[in-house]
Amino acid sequence: MSTVTIQLPDSVKNNIEALATKEGFTVSQFVASAAAEKVAALMSMDSLRREAEAGRRADFEKYLSAVPSVPPAENDRLD
């Protein structure tokens, strides 16, 4: 584990303390969890961008053309 000192606006600090208490976490657990979630989200976006850049339009069109053109099932309609 590592220790990091950060500066936060008082309002953010107060909200973190209140939410951590409400959810039964320590402030450290709450902040670590929030940071981990943000890192995971950013890493996922990077991964999706790399996958998109590696994709080929021709492959997409090939697979899309294999999807049958039929109306949606009765239980899958928006109306």
N, C-alpha and C positions, 0 to 999 in steps of 0.2 A: 504494500500500500504506500501511497505517497500523500503528502500534505500539500495543499495548494491554498494560498491566501488570495482572496479576491475582494474587490470593492463592489458593493451593490448599492443602489439607491435604497433609502430606508423603506420605501413602500414595497419594493420587491422583497427585501429581507423579511419584513413583517408578514407579507403574504406567504412566503416560504415557511416561516415558523408556524403560522396558523394552519396551513394545509398539512404540513408534516405532522403536527399534533393531532389534527382531525383524523388523519389516515393511520396514525399509530407508528409513525416513523420518527427517527431522529432527523435533525436538519441535515446531517452528513449523509444519511441514507437517501433522503429525498433528493438532495442535490446530485449525488452520485447516480441515482436512477435517472433523473432528468437529463444529465449529461450523456449517459449511456444511450438513452433513447434518441437524443439528437444525433450522436455519432452514428448510430445504426441507420437512421433515416438518411443522413448525408451519404453514407457508404452505399446504401441501396440505390440512391439516385445516381451515384457515379457508376455503379454496376449496370444499371438500366441504360444509361447513356452509352457505355461501351458496347453493350449488346446491340443497341439500336444502330450505332455506327458500323458494326460488323455485319448487320443485316443487308440483304440484297432485295431490291424491289421485285426482281423477277421471281425469287423464291416466294415472296409474299403473295404475288399474283397467282402463282401456281397453286398454293395451298388454298387461297381464297376461292379460286375457281372450282375446287373440289367440294365446296359447301353447297348443299342443295338449296335451290331457290324455292322455298315453300313458306306458306304463312305460318306464323307462330302458333304453338299449341294454345288451346282455349285458355288454359290457366297461366299463360305466359304473355298475355296481351296487356298493353297499357291502358286501353280504353275501358 
